[in-house]
């Protein structure tokens, strides 16, 4: 893979700054030195990533999924524990004009539909999901705007959830759809089945708040924040990718004409 000149320069800057402040361990330093930019560097030893990460992440967003895997280490586990949680400093985001709230009076009880290229489509209530085996992990969350934060995330491992519906052999992607003004994003199946990807139901020991995507959202430290769809209503297993809210507006991992790309960061 050809590495952009700015990436090399930023990598060198991050290495020097982190090494000077004793924030970079040997493993991360070696990975950076061989241009495998570690996600742990972007979290910069606390709950707020370095401002210099912004251009790196913007470049990642405008490149392709291979770069994202390389940048965030899809084939490895994000570090857990021993990191200060961001707590109330954790930023919230939605695309609707106001914070999305599930209205049971008009919509009935919330349900999560899991459908598509599967043998046994299912619909889950919130209680159904809470009765499944839950796991908690303290991992980073990386925003494409250049900040990162850490929290304790609790939920159902996505691998366990998909096992209940038995994906077909041609299942290659999963689309995560929401009630946030049509917001959706699709993931490759490998990322969806990563051991740290979960259907998130709680944050820092409390049920997920509306600001952070209640009743449920997808979360995985191997994807940039805008891919972690909040306010979920449906998971669709698919043989091919179908884009997403931002990728349909120009932020696309699939190669396309540069004139179609937007300039706004997430």
N, C-alpha and C positions, 0 to 999 in steps of 0.2 A: 504494500500500500504506500502511495506517495504521501508524505507528511508535509503539510503546509508550513512555509517558513515561519509564520507567526506562532504556530504550535511549538516549534523547536525553541523559539526565543522565550515564549511563556513558560515552557517546561524548565528551561535553564533558570529563569527568574524564581520560579516556585521552589526549585531545588535549593538554590542559594539562600533564600529567605527562611525556608523551613530548617535547613541545616544550621544556620546561624542561631536559631532560637531553640534548637534541640527538639523540634517537633516532628522530625522525620526519622522513622526507624530504619534499620538496615535494609529490610525487605522492600519497603516503599522506595527507598533511595535507589536501590538496584533496579527496581521496576521503572522508575522515572529515567534513570540513566540510560536504559535501553529503549526509551521512548514508549514504554507501556505506562502511560500516565495514570497513577493510582487514584481511585476515588477517595481514599483516605486523605490524600493531600488536599483535595478540594474542601474538605471539612476543616482543615487548618487548625487542628488541635483543640477546637472548641465547637460551639454550636452555630457559628457563623462563618461561612466560607470566605476566602479572600476576594476582594473586589476584582483582582486580576483574573479570577476564574471566569468572569463574564464573557470575555471574548472567546475563551476556550469553549465554553458551553454553547455560545451562539454558533461558532463554527461547527460544533458537533451536530447541532440541530439542523444546520443547512447541509450537512453531508449525508451520510447514509447509516443504516442500522449497524453495519460492521464497525463503523467508528464508535458508535455508542457502546457496543459490546466491549470494544478495546478500551474505551475511556473508563467505563464503570465496572469492568471486570465481570462479565456475565458468567464466566465459567468458574468463578471463585465465590466464596462467601464474604459478605460485607462484615466488617469487624463488629462485635457485639460486646456490650458491657463496658464498664470503665470510662464512660463518656458522660459528660454532664448533659442532662435533658434540657431542651430549650424551654419547656413549660409553656407559660402564657405568651412567650415571645414568638411562638410558632405562627407564621403568617397564614392567613386563609385566603381562598381565591374561588370565585365562581364566575360564570359568563352571563348569567341572567341579570336583569336590571336590579333585582334585590335577592337577598340570600334565599336559596331554594328551601322550601319546607314542604314535607309530605303532608297533605291535607286528607286525613282519613274520612272526614265528613263528605267530601266530594269524590274521593278516589277509592275509598275502602281501605282495608288493611294493606300495608305494604307487602309486596311479594317480590322475590327474585326469580326470574325465569332463566333456566339454563337450557339452551336449545341448539338447533343447527345440526352439524355433522356428528351426531351422537346416536347411540343405540337406544337410550332410555331418557328422553327429555324429562326434566323435572321442574317443579316450581316449589320454592322454599319460602316459608314464613320466617320472620326474624327469630321466633322461638325455635324453629327447626335448626337454624344455623347455630344458635347458642347452645343447643344440645349436642352438637358435634364436638369432637375433640379440638379444643382451642390451644393455641400456642402464643407465647409472648416473646418478643425480641426487641432489643434496643439497637436500632440501626439508623443510619443517616437517611435523610431525604434531600435530594439535590434538585434545586430549581434551575431552570435554564437561564434565569436572570443573573446567576452567579452566586447566590447564597445557598447555604445548606443548614440543616438543623437536625437535631437528634431527639427522638422520643421513644417511649415504650409502646410498641404497636401490638395489639392483641386481635387475633382472628382465626379463621379457618385456613389452613394451608391450601393454596389453590390446587395443588396436586390431589389432595384428599377430596376436595369438592368435585373436581372433574372425574375422579374415579367412580363417583356415584352415577354418572351419566354415560360412562364408557365411550369416549371419543372414537370415531371411526378411524380406519387406517390412513385416510387422506386428510386428517385434521392437521392443518399447518398453522392456523392463526386463530385468535380469539378476539372478538369485538366486545368491548365493554361499553354498554349504553346506559344513559342516565336520564333523569328528569330535570336536568339543568339546561333548559333551553336547547335540547337536542344534542348536548355534548356527548361525544363518543370517541374512543381511540382503540385501535387494534394492536395486539401484541403478537409476536411470533410464538409458536407453541412452546419452544424451548425456554423462553423467558417466563412464560406463564407457569410452567412446571418447575421453575427454579425453586429450591428448598426454602428460600426466604420471600417468595411471592405469596401474598395472602389476601383473602377476602377480609378486610379489616372491619372490626366491629367496635373496638374500643381504643382509646389513646390515653396513656399515662394512668391506667387503672380505672378510667371512667368511660361510660358508654360514649360512643362517638357523638360529638356535638354537630348541630346543623352547620356551623361554620366550617367544620372539617369533613363534611360529606355524609352525614347521617341520612338513612340508617346504616348504610354500608358502602364501602369503597374498595377499590383494588389498591394495594400498595406493595412495592418491591424496590429495594435499594439499587437494583440494577437498571432501573429506568429513570429518565429525567421526570421531574414532577408533573409536567403537563400530560404525560402518558398515564398517570395514576388516577384514573377516572373516579370522581366522587359521585354521590347520589345515585348509586347503581339501581337499575331495574331489570337489566337483562344481560346475560352472557351468551354470545352466539359463536359457536365453534364453526370454523370455516376452512375450506381447502385453499383459499386465497385471501390476501389482505384486502380490506375495503376502505383504507384511508382512515380519516378521523376528523374531528372538528377543526383542528388547526392545520393538519396536513392538507385538508381540502381547501384551505385558504392560503396555501403556499408553503407551509412548513412540512415538507414531505421527505421521508427517508428514501422513497423511490426516486430514481434519477429522472429529472424532467428539465425542460428549458429554464434557464436561470431567469428569464424575463417574467416567469410566472410566480416567482418567489416574492414573498412579502418582506418587510423590513422590521416589523414590530417584534420585540422579544417577549418571552413569557416568563 
